[in-house]
Amino acid sequence: MDEIISKILQMDETARKIDEEAQAERIASQEEVKKKHREVYEEYLESAKEHIEAYKAAEKKASDAQWKKSEKHFSDVSKELDRKFRTNKDKWVDDIVNGVLSYSSQ
């Protein structure tokens, strides 16, 4: 009878050790999953930051190109208006003066 009780206690102790090892392995696995989750999340964030920076750089380049295009257009328009003014100012002044004089003599 003592031998049976001794074997039962021994089997119980063995079962407890197996259970403790299983619990420790479960906890270690959970920690490994958490660690892997953090790593994947950080890799995703880093990748997202790189994509954002690349997008910002591309948008800035496109914006700068558009700005230069607009700036050239407005410069060209301004030069053309200045040229027309220099060419036509005397005629325009005469037309305005003649228009006012003809209106007032009616």
DRENTORKOL-3810 file (N, C-alpha, C; in nm, 4 decimals):
REM DRENTORKOL-3810
@n.u->0.0830; n.v->-0.1188; n.w->0.0000; ca.u->0.0000; ca.v->0.0000; ca.w->0.0000; c.u->0.0874; c.v->0.1250; c.w->0.0000
@n.u->0.1928; n.v->0.1216; n.w->0.0801; ca.u->0.2853; ca.v->0.2359; ca.w->0.0820; c.u->0.3495; c.v->0.2573; c.w->-0.0544
@n.u->0.3715; n.v->0.1431; n.w->-0.1195; ca.u->0.4329; ca.v->0.1522; ca.w->-0.2513; c.u->0.3382; c.v->0.2187; c.w->-0.3513
@n.u->0.2109; n.v->0.1891; n.w->-0.3417; ca.u->0.1103; ca.v->0.2475; ca.w->-0.4314; c.u->0.0994; c.v->0.3969; c.w->-0.4052
@n.u->0.0939; n.v->0.4345; n.w->-0.2772; ca.u->0.0845; ca.v->0.5772; ca.w->-0.2410; c.u->0.2095; c.v->0.6499; c.w->-0.2888
@n.u->0.3248; n.v->0.5856; n.w->-0.2723; ca.u->0.4504; ca.v->0.6441; ca.w->-0.3159; c.u->0.4503; c.v->0.6645; c.w->-0.4672
@n.u->0.4002; n.v->0.5684; n.w->-0.5425; ca.u->0.3928; ca.v->0.5795; ca.w->-0.6883; c.u->0.2936; c.v->0.6897; c.w->-0.7292
@n.u->0.1822; n.v->0.6974; n.w->-0.6567; ca.u->0.0815; ca.v->0.8014; ca.w->-0.6853; c.u->0.1426; c.v->0.9390; c.w->-0.6608
@n.u->0.2137; n.v->0.9535; n.w->-0.5488; ca.u->0.2773; ca.v->1.0821; ca.w->-0.5178; c.u->0.3842; c.v->1.1167; c.w->-0.6215
@n.u->0.4571; n.v->1.0137; n.w->-0.6612; ca.u->0.5610; ca.v->1.0329; ca.w->-0.7619; c.u->0.4983; c.v->1.0746; c.w->-0.8967
@n.u->0.3870; n.v->1.0090; n.w->-0.9333; ca.u->0.3173; ca.v->1.0443; ca.w->-1.0576; c.u->0.2593; c.v->1.1852; c.w->-1.0466
@n.u->0.2091; n.v->1.2203; n.w->-0.9271; ca.u->0.1553; ca.v->1.3548; ca.w->-0.9055; c.u->0.2673; c.v->1.4590; c.w->-0.9209
@n.u->0.3811; n.v->1.4311; n.w->-0.8632; ca.u->0.4949; ca.v->1.5230; ca.w->-0.8723; c.u->0.5404; c.v->1.5371; c.w->-1.0181
@n.u->0.5445; n.v->1.4250; n.w->-1.0883; ca.u->0.5815; ca.v->1.4273; ca.w->-1.2299; c.u->0.4798; c.v->1.5089; c.w->-1.3095
@n.u->0.3514; n.v->1.4905; n.w->-1.2811; ca.u->0.2450; ca.v->1.5639; ca.w->-1.3501; c.u->0.2568; c.v->1.7130; c.w->-1.3210
@n.u->0.2899; n.v->1.7474; n.w->-1.1950; ca.u->0.3063; ca.v->1.8899; ca.w->-1.1595; c.u->0.4239; c.v->1.9509; c.w->-1.2353
@n.u->0.5335; n.v->1.8764; n.w->-1.2439; ca.u->0.6504; ca.v->1.9265; ca.w->-1.3170; c.u->0.6156; c.v->1.9472; c.w->-1.4643
@n.u->0.5450; n.v->1.8516; n.w->-1.5221; ca.u->0.5030; ca.v->1.8634; ca.w->-1.6621; c.u->0.4129; c.v->1.9845; c.w->-1.6789
@n.u->0.3206; n.v->2.0030; n.w->-1.5820; ca.u->0.2296; ca.v->2.1169; ca.w->-1.5871; c.u->0.3072; c.v->2.2480; c.w->-1.5742
@n.u->0.4021; n.v->2.2539; n.w->-1.4814; ca.u->0.4828; ca.v->2.3748; ca.w->-1.4626; c.u->0.5635; c.v->2.4047; c.w->-1.5885
@n.u->0.6204; n.v->2.3012; n.w->-1.6486; ca.u->0.6972; ca.v->2.3195; ca.w->-1.7718; c.u->0.6060; c.v->2.3692; c.w->-1.8845
@n.u->0.4861; n.v->2.3132; n.w->-1.8907; ca.u->0.3902; ca.v->2.3548; ca.w->-1.9932; c.u->0.3492; c.v->2.5004; c.w->-1.9713
@n.u->0.3273; n.v->2.5372; n.w->-1.8436; ca.u->0.2916; ca.v->2.6761; ca.w->-1.8119; c.u->0.4061; c.v->2.7701; c.w->-1.8495
@n.u->0.5286; n.v->2.7302; n.w->-1.8138; ca.u->0.6452; ca.v->2.8126; ca.w->-1.8466; c.u->0.6599; c.v->2.8261; c.w->-1.9982
@n.u->0.6377; n.v->2.7174; n.w->-2.0694; ca.u->0.6469; ca.v->2.7202; ca.w->-2.2155; c.u->0.5371; c.v->2.8077; c.w->-2.2750
@n.u->0.4167; n.v->2.8014; n.w->-2.2168; ca.u->0.3052; ca.v->2.8846; ca.w->-2.2634; c.u->0.3382; c.v->3.0322; c.w->-2.2428
@n.u->0.3915; n.v->3.0649; n.w->-2.1251; ca.u->0.4275; ca.v->3.2048; ca.w->-2.0953; c.u->0.5383; c.v->3.2515; c.w->-2.1905
@n.u->0.6377; n.v->3.1634; n.w->-2.2112; ca.u->0.7464; ca.v->3.1978; ca.w->-2.3033; c.u->0.6928; c.v->3.2176; c.w->-2.4443
@n.u->0.5991; n.v->3.1348; n.w->-2.4854; ca.u->0.5391; ca.v->3.1475; ca.w->-2.6182; c.u->0.4607; c.v->3.2780; c.w->-2.6299
@n.u->0.3867; n.v->3.3135; n.w->-2.5249; ca.u->0.3111; ca.v->3.4384; ca.w->-2.5260; c.u->0.4065; c.v->3.5580; c.w->-2.5365
@n.u->0.5154; n.v->3.5526; n.w->-2.4621; ca.u->0.6143; ca.v->3.6602; ca.w->-2.4674; c.u->0.6768; c.v->3.6688; c.w->-2.6063
@n.u->0.7047; n.v->3.5533; n.w->-2.6651; ca.u->0.7616; ca.v->3.5503; ca.w->-2.7999; c.u->0.6632; c.v->3.6088; c.w->-2.9003
@n.u->0.5352; n.v->3.5774; n.w->-2.8841; ca.u->0.4328; ca.v->3.6332; ca.w->-2.9727; c.u->0.4262; c.v->3.7850; c.w->-2.9552
@n.u->0.4296; n.v->3.8326; n.w->-2.8304; ca.u->0.4271; ca.v->3.9775; ca.w->-2.8052; c.u->0.5484; c.v->4.0448; c.w->-2.8681
@n.u->0.6649; n.v->3.9825; n.w->-2.8507; ca.u->0.7882; ca.v->4.0375; ca.w->-2.9059; c.u->0.7793; c.v->4.0436; c.w->-3.0581
@n.u->0.7335; n.v->3.9359; n.w->-3.1188; ca.u->0.7208; ca.v->3.9312; ca.w->-3.2646; c.u->0.6195; c.v->4.0351; c.w->-3.3122
@n.u->0.5103; n.v->4.0510; n.w->-3.2374; ca.u->0.4091; ca.v->4.1512; ca.w->-3.2706; c.u->0.4718; c.v->4.2905; c.w->-3.2701
@n.u->0.5496; n.v->4.3220; n.w->-3.1668; ca.u->0.6160; ca.v->4.4525; ca.w->-3.1591; c.u->0.7117; c.v->4.4714; c.w->-3.2773
@n.u->0.7878; n.v->4.3666; n.w->-3.3094; ca.u->0.8826; ca.v->4.3755; ca.w->-3.4203; c.u->0.8111; c.v->4.4024; c.w->-3.5519
@n.u->0.7039; n.v->4.3289; n.w->-3.5767; ca.u->0.6276; ca.v->4.3475; ca.w->-3.7007; c.u->0.5673; c.v->4.4874; c.w->-3.7045
@n.u->0.5135; n.v->4.5319; n.w->-3.5924; ca.u->0.4528; ca.v->4.6651; ca.w->-3.5839; c.u->0.5579; c.v->4.7732; c.w->-3.6105
@n.u->0.6753; n.v->4.7596; n.w->-3.5486; ca.u->0.7817; ca.v->4.8579; ca.w->-3.5676; c.u->0.8322; c.v->4.8570; c.w->-3.7116
@n.u->0.8422; n.v->4.7385; n.w->-3.7717; ca.u->0.8826; ca.v->4.7300; ca.w->-3.9122; c.u->0.7785; c.v->4.7977; c.w->-4.0009
@n.u->0.6517; n.v->4.7765; n.w->-3.9692; ca.u->0.5444; ca.v->4.8396; ca.w->-4.0459; c.u->0.5523; c.v->4.9918; c.w->-4.0332
@n.u->0.5730; n.v->5.0405; n.w->-3.9096; ca.u->0.5830; ca.v->5.1850; ca.w->-3.8895; c.u->0.7018; c.v->5.2423; c.w->-3.9661
@n.u->0.8139; n.v->5.1739; n.w->-3.9591; ca.u->0.9330; ca.v->5.2211; ca.w->-4.0303; c.u->0.9075; c.v->5.2242; c.w->-4.1807
@n.u->0.8455; n.v->5.1202; n.w->-4.2317; ca.u->0.8131; ca.v->5.1150; ca.w->-4.3737; c.u->0.7166; c.v->5.2278; c.w->-4.4109
@n.u->0.6175; n.v->5.2498; n.w->-4.3266; ca.u->0.5206; ca.v->5.3569; ca.w->-4.3519; c.u->0.5908; c.v->5.4929; c.w->-4.3513
@n.u->0.6820; n.v->5.5143; n.w->-4.2564; ca.u->0.7558; ca.v->5.6406; ca.w->-4.2509; c.u->0.8383; c.v->5.6599; c.w->-4.3782
@n.u->0.9029; n.v->5.5531; n.w->-4.4249; ca.u->0.9820; ca.v->5.5625; ca.w->-4.5472; c.u->0.8926; c.v->5.5966; c.w->-4.6666
@n.u->0.7752; n.v->5.5319; n.w->-4.6737; ca.u->0.6822; ca.v->5.5619; ca.w->-4.7825; c.u->0.6349; c.v->5.7072; c.w->-4.7751
@n.u->0.6073; n.v->5.7533; n.w->-4.6549; ca.u->0.5615; ca.v->5.8915; ca.w->-4.6371; c.u->0.6705; c.v->5.9891; c.w->-4.6798
@n.u->0.7936; n.v->5.9628; n.w->-4.6378; ca.u->0.9045; ca.v->6.0511; ca.w->-4.6747; c.u->0.9245; c.v->6.0522; c.w->-4.8267
@n.u->0.9163; n.v->5.9355; n.w->-4.8888; ca.u->0.9306; ca.v->5.9280; ca.w->-5.0350; c.u->0.8168; c.v->6.0042; c.w->-5.1027
@n.u->0.6953; n.v->5.9896; n.w->-5.0506; ca.u->0.5793; ca.v->6.0595; ca.w->-5.1061; c.u->0.5954; c.v->6.2109; c.w->-5.0895
@n.u->0.6411; n.v->6.2526; n.w->-4.9702; ca.u->0.6616; ca.v->6.3955; ca.w->-4.9461; c.u->0.7662; c.v->6.4518; c.w->-5.0419
@n.u->0.8742; n.v->6.3774; n.w->-5.0611; ca.u->0.9787; ca.v->6.4235; ca.w->-5.1520; c.u->0.9251; c.v->6.4354; c.w->-5.2947
@n.u->0.8495; n.v->6.3362; n.w->-5.3382; ca.u->0.7931; ca.v->6.3393; ca.w->-5.4733; c.u->0.6941; c.v->6.4552; c.w->-5.4879
@n.u->0.6108; n.v->6.4762; n.w->-5.3866; ca.u->0.5137; ca.v->6.5857; ca.w->-5.3908; c.u->0.5840; c.v->6.7214; c.w->-5.3903
@n.u->0.6909; n.v->6.7331; n.w->-5.3118; ca.u->0.7662; ca.v->6.8595; ca.w->-5.3084; c.u->0.8285; c.v->6.8857; c.w->-5.4442
@n.u->0.8839; n.v->6.7819; n.w->-5.5054; ca.u->0.9439; ca.v->6.7978; ca.w->-5.6382; c.u->0.8384; c.v->6.8416; c.w->-5.7394
@n.u->0.7226; n.v->6.7767; n.w->-5.7350; ca.u->0.6143; ca.v->6.8127; ca.w->-5.8272; c.u->0.5650; c.v->6.9550; c.w->-5.8004
@n.u->0.5541; n.v->6.9896; n.w->-5.6738; ca.u->0.5089; ca.v->7.1233; ca.w->-5.6356; c.u->0.6095; c.v->7.2290; c.w->-5.6809
@n.u->0.7384; n.v->7.2016; n.w->-5.6612; ca.u->0.8414; ca.v->7.2952; ca.w->-5.7050; c.u->0.8379; c.v->7.3134; c.w->-5.8568
@n.u->0.8199; n.v->7.2032; n.w->-5.9286; ca.u->0.8121; ca.v->7.2107; ca.w->-6.0750; c.u->0.6917; c.v->7.2935; c.w->-6.1173
@n.u->0.5774; n.v->7.2723; n.w->-6.0515; ca.u->0.4561; ca.v->7.3487; ca.w->-6.0840; c.u->0.4771; c.v->7.4966; c.w->-6.0515
@n.u->0.5424; n.v->7.5236; n.w->-5.9384; ca.u->0.5690; ca.v->7.6625; ca.w->-5.8992; c.u->0.6570; c.v->7.7303; c.w->-6.0041
@n.u->0.7638; n.v->7.6619; n.w->-6.0493; ca.u->0.8528; ca.v->7.7200; ca.w->-6.1495; c.u->0.7776; c.v->7.7458; c.w->-6.2801
@n.u->0.6897; n.v->7.6522; n.w->-6.3151; ca.u->0.6101; ca.v->7.6676; ca.w->-6.4370; c.u->0.5181; c.v->7.7894; c.w->-6.4243
@n.u->0.4512; n.v->7.8016; n.w->-6.3094; ca.u->0.3611; ca.v->7.9157; ca.w->-6.2867; c.u->0.4399; c.v->8.0460; c.w->-6.2825
@n.u->0.5539; n.v->8.0431; n.w->-6.2159; ca.u->0.6372; ca.v->8.1625; ca.w->-6.2042; c.u->0.6837; c.v->8.2086; c.w->-6.3440
@n.u->0.7238; n.v->8.1156; n.w->-6.4280; ca.u->0.7656; ca.v->8.1496; ca.w->-6.5639; c.u->0.6480; c.v->8.2064; c.w->-6.6435
@n.u->0.5317; n.v->8.1435; n.w->-6.6280; ca.u->0.4129; ca.v->8.1917; ca.w->-6.6996; c.u->0.3820; c.v->8.3360; c.w->-6.6598
@n.u->0.3801; n.v->8.3649; n.w->-6.5289; ca.u->0.3468; ca.v->8.4998; ca.w->-6.4838; c.u->0.4557; c.v->8.5991; c.w->-6.5224
@n.u->0.5791; n.v->8.5546; n.w->-6.5235; ca.u->0.6881; ca.v->8.6412; ca.w->-6.5684; c.u->0.6717; c.v->8.6743; c.w->-6.7166
@n.u->0.6382; n.v->8.5728; n.w->-6.7955; ca.u->0.6162; ca.v->8.5947; ca.w->-6.9397; c.u->0.4990; c.v->8.6892; c.w->-6.9633
@n.u->0.3906; n.v->8.6702; n.w->-6.8898; ca.u->0.2727; ca.v->8.7567; ca.w->-6.9036; c.u->0.3082; c.v->8.8999; c.w->-6.8649
@n.u->0.3833; n.v->8.9134; n.w->-6.7547; ca.u->0.4232; ca.v->9.0464; ca.w->-6.7100; c.u->0.5113; c.v->9.1156; c.w->-6.8141
@n.u->0.6052; n.v->9.0432; n.w->-6.8705; ca.u->0.6930; ca.v->9.1001; ca.w->-6.9740; c.u->0.6111; c.v->9.1416; c.w->-7.0962
@n.u->0.5142; n.v->9.0581; n.w->-7.1331; ca.u->0.4293; ca.v->9.0889; ca.w->-7.2491; c.u->0.3448; c.v->9.2139; c.w->-7.2228
@n.u->0.2921; n.v->9.2249; n.w->-7.1008; ca.u->0.2133; ca.v->9.3444; ca.w->-7.0675; c.u->0.3022; c.v->9.4693; c.w->-7.0675
@n.u->0.4231; n.v->9.4570; n.w->-7.0132; ca.u->0.5160; ca.v->9.5705; ca.w->-7.0151; c.u->0.5498; c.v->9.6104; c.w->-7.1588
@n.u->0.5728; n.v->9.5110; n.w->-7.2457; ca.u->0.6042; ca.v->9.5379; ca.w->-7.3855; c.u->0.4870; c.v->9.6094; c.w->-7.4535
@n.u->0.3647; n.v->9.5583; n.w->-7.4308; ca.u->0.2469; ca.v->9.6206; ca.w->-7.4911; c.u->0.2287; c.v->9.7634; c.w->-7.4405
@n.u->0.2555; n.v->9.7845; n.w->-7.3104; ca.u->0.2411; ca.v->9.9185; ca.w->-7.2544; c.u->0.3418; c.v->10.0139; c.w->-7.3191
@n.u->0.4671; n.v->9.9718; n.w->-7.3278; ca.u->0.5697; ca.v->10.0584; ca.w->-7.3889; c.u->0.5366; c.v->10.0880; c.w->-7.5360
@n.u->0.4856; n.v->9.9882; n.w->-7.6044; ca.u->0.4543; ca.v->10.0037; ca.w->-7.7466; c.u->0.3310; c.v->10.0910; c.w->-7.7679
@n.u->0.2308; n.v->10.0769; n.w->-7.6822; ca.u->0.1003; ca.v->10.1398; ca.w->-7.7076; c.u->0.0633; c.v->10.2544; c.w->-7.6148
@n.u->0.1497; n.v->10.2908; n.w->-7.5201; ca.u->0.1060; ca.v->10.3885; ca.w->-7.4195; c.u->0.0661; c.v->10.5225; c.w->-7.4821
@n.u->0.1438; n.v->10.5698; n.w->-7.5760; ca.u->0.1104; ca.v->10.6984; ca.w->-7.6377; c.u->-0.0221; c.v->10.6905; c.w->-7.7133
@n.u->-0.0435; n.v->10.5825; n.w->-7.7856; ca.u->-0.1685; ca.v->10.5635; ca.w->-7.8599; c.u->-0.2866; c.v->10.5552; c.w->-7.7622
@n.u->-0.2678; n.v->10.4817; n.w->-7.6524; ca.u->-0.3760; ca.v->10.4663; ca.w->-7.5543; c.u->-0.4094; c.v->10.6005; c.w->-7.4882
@n.u->-0.3055; n.v->10.6786; n.w->-7.4561; ca.u->-0.3295; ca.v->10.8096; ca.w->-7.3958; c.u->-0.4052; c.v->10.8980; c.w->-7.4952
@n.u->-0.3603; n.v->10.8968; n.w->-7.6204; ca.u->-0.4295; ca.v->10.9761; ca.w->-7.7228; c.u->-0.5741; c.v->10.9302; c.w->-7.7380
@n.u->-0.5979; n.v->10.7996; n.w->-7.7420; ca.u->-0.7347; ca.v->10.7474; ca.w->-7.7557; c.u->-0.8214; c.v->10.7910; c.w->-7.6379
@n.u->-0.7664; n.v->10.7849; n.w->-7.5178; ca.u->-0.8438; ca.v->10.8258; ca.w->-7.3997; c.u->-0.8737; c.v->10.9756; c.w->-7.4053
@n.u->-0.7724; n.v->11.0571; n.w->-7.4367; ca.u->-0.7916; ca.v->11.2022; ca.w->-7.4428; c.u->-0.8936; c.v->11.2361; c.w->-7.5535
@n.u->-0.8784; n.v->11.1752; n.w->-7.6687; ca.u->-0.9726; ca.v->11.2021; ca.w->-7.7800; c.u->-1.1133; c.v->11.1552; c.w->-7.7429
@n.u->-1.1236; n.v->11.0412; n.w->-7.6732; ca.u->-1.2541; ca.v->10.9932; ca.w->-7.6322; c.u->-1.3197; c.v->11.0891; c.w->-7.5337
@n.u->-1.2428; n.v->11.1415; n.w->-7.4395; ca.u->-1.2990; ca.v->11.2348; ca.w->-7.3405; c.u->-1.3359; c.v->11.3659; c.w->-7.4096
@n.u->-1.2501; n.v->11.4147; n.w->-7.4961; ca.u->-1.2785; ca.v->11.5405; ca.w->-7.5649; c.u->-1.3993; c.v->11.5270; c.w->-7.6570
@n.u->-1.4095; n.v->11.4121; n.w->-7.7257; ca.u->-1.5245; ca.v->11.3963; ca.w->-7.8138; c.u->-1.6531; c.v->11.3802; c.w->-7.7342
@n.u->-1.6455; n.v->11.3249; n.w->-7.6171; ca.u->-1.7629; ca.v->11.3099; ca.w->-7.5326; c.u->-1.8076; c.v->11.4447; c.w->-7.4774
@n.u->-1.7099; n.v->11.5262; n.w->-7.4385; ca.u->-1.7447; ca.v->11.6551; ca.w->-7.3781; c.u->-1.7922; c.v->11.7562; c.w->-7.4823
@n.u->-1.7576; n.v->11.7379; n.w->-7.6102; ca.u->-1.8015; ca.v->11.8325; ca.w->-7.7136; c.u->-1.9382; c.v->11.7963; c.w->-7.7709
@n.u->-1.9958; n.v->11.6905; n.w->-7.7301; ca.u->-2.1260; ca.v->11.6486; ca.w->-7.7827; c.u->-2.2372; c.v->11.7214; c.w->-7.7221
END
